[in-house]
Amino acid sequence: MTVRKAWIVAGAVGAAGLSFVMLLVVGVYVVAGNIVNGVGGRSVGLAKGAVPAAYQALVQKWGNLCSAINPALLAAQLYQESGFNPNAKSPAKAQGIAQFIPGTWATHGIDGDGDGDRDVWDPNDAIPSAASYDCELASYVKDVPGDPTHNMLASYNAGAYAVIKYGGVPPYKETQNYVKTITTLAESFAAPVTRVDPSEQAAGAIYYAQKKLGTPYLWGGNGTPEQGGRFDCSGLTKAAYASVGITLPRVANDQYNAGPHPSRDELLPGDLVFFSPDPNNSRAIDHVGIYVGGGYMIDAPYTGAVIRFDPIDTRKYFGATRVTEDGAKALPTTV
């Protein structure tokens, strides 16, 4: 769509004023409800491209090792630990894609690919080891009341003894937050099996973005006064959701994990829509916009352009995310 045509649309939006916003509100709130909970204990498919193609088969296979885990949960743990970086190191000497510390690896690392060694830096060993370790922890607390997945995650964070002692997730804030973070984050890696309900903040995010139409693009722009109120693509989406109290990560490929993923025919106004040169890897996402309906988004496209309406149906269309407050909070600050 040309800039001229975009401004014809923008002019119509401005003339409609409040009625436009109300239509968005109706569209966003026409269905109420919550994201489906409960991610452990059943076979779960992975959302398209959510896990890099190099690791997708491993995560799908080993994520079904026992009933306390599933592929989406295993993917959430790997993303939380390393952002799927097989060379990740931490100040605590945790190593590899699953961030095993040497002592834990010595005890729980397995030869996942059967090549005769156990290499913490090799995802073919580290991913199976992460799943095996989860299932081993689950076996320690299998007789504890409550959700087996929650108890397993609590054991991972606080130790199996604490879970046994308290008869479930112990009353430690850190542990309770860890359980909630991983189970919530897992929703962004799971292929949806039912319609995904809308975010209550979606209309407000669109309203914010609508007011920025015509603003020149700035690479790295966050809309600050020093930057002349200009944005790049993920700066705009971050600011739009910040205006309704949801803090998103700064870059587009991390914003993809801020909630579950509706299919193309399930899109609603306020969904984030993503674009990538690699259809099998969410880590390659290089553009994001805010869906407004009718096959269009508001986005900050590139240097020399302005914030405008653009069609979403291009060859680089990757997928969408329905932002949730819990989903955004679950994202790691760095990956």
Secondary structure, DSSP 8 states (H G I E B T S, - for coil): --HHHHHHHHHHHHHHTHHHHHHHHHHHHSS--------SSS---B-TTSS-HHHHHHHHHHTTSSTT--HHHHHHHHHHHHTT-TT-B-TT--BTTTTB-HHHHHHH---TT-SS---TT-HHHHHHHHHHHHHHHHHHTTTSSS-HHHHHHHHHHH-HHHHHHHTSS-S-HHHHHHHHHHHHHHTTTB--SS-----TTHHHHHHHHHHTTT-BB-TT-B--GGGTT-B-HHHHHHHHHHTTT----SSHHHHTTSS----GGG--TT-EEEE-S-TT-GGG--EEEEEEETTEEEE--STT-BSEEEES-STTEEEEE---HHHHHHS-S--
